[in-house]
Every structure is written in structure tokens, then in C-alpha cells.
Amino acid sequence: MQGFTKIDLIILIAYLSAVLFAGLHFSKKEMKGKEYFKGDGTVP
């Protein structure tokens, strides 16, 4: 077992792509500094 095989590389690229797209999707909401630190007041 030396290095990455093709399937390892495919899985790694798919995982990194999924993380990137999830990050972009959830980062759409823009928060100001105060809202960031107090959690936007959504937690009771």
C-alpha cells in the first residue's frame, strides 16, 4: 500500500467539494459583529 489509489483520490475530491459547497450554502446569511457574538438571539 503506497500512496493514494484512484478511488481514494475520487473520495477525497468529492468530500472536499461537498464541504466547500455546504460552506458556501450556509454562509449566505450575513451577520454583524454583535449578532455573531450573541447568537442572533435565536436561542431561548
Protein Blocks (a to p, Z undefined) as FASTA:
>chain_A
ZZjdfklmmmmmmmmmmmmmmmmmmmmpccdfklmmnonomaZZ
